[in-house]
């Protein structure tokens, strides 16, 4: 995979490299709300965990939509800092960094 920014998805024992054009997180940095655009890549129920840089889970979100294109996360309870999104849809796992300002 030869892209400037990439995200890794693990499918059981396989790994797929995704470019920025497949999964978008914006605005990044964010003050309050974070939008995720999956571009039709994710289907079924989704669990999203927000980790701080020490690995502590700060928030858990669960969505039960079939084939969501956009999701909005309310992050107003988080203090300013760097975080990691962990997105799982059963078969795939994506990790994406973001900043709360």
Long-range contacts (C-beta under 8 A, 24 or more apart in sequence): 7-94, 7-95, 7-96, 8-94, 8-95, 9-92, 9-93, 9-94, 10-92, 10-93, 11-91, 11-92, 12-91, 16-92, 18-94, 23-94, 23-96, 25-85, 25-96, 25-98, 28-98, 28-99, 29-98, 29-99, 29-100, 29-101, 30-75, 30-98, 30-99, 30-100, 30-101, 31-100, 31-101, 32-74, 32-75, 32-76, 33-72, 33-73, 33-74, 33-75, 33-76, 34-72, 34-73, 34-75, 34-85, 34-98, 35-70, 35-71, 35-72, 35-73, 36-70, 36-71, 36-72, 36-73, 36-85, 36-87, 37-69, 37-70, 38-68, 38-69, 38-70, 38-71, 39-69, 40-67, 40-69, 42-67, 42-68, 42-87, 42-89, 42-92, 43-67, 43-89, 44-89, 44-90, 45-89, 45-90, 46-71, 46-87, 46-88, 46-89, 47-87, 47-88, 47-89, 48-73, 48-85, 48-86, 48-87, 48-88, 49-85, 49-86, 49-88, 50-75, 50-78, 50-83, 50-84, 50-85, 50-86, 51-83, 51-84, 51-86, 52-81, 52-82, 52-83, 52-84, 53-81, 53-82, 53-83, 53-84, 58-83, 75-100
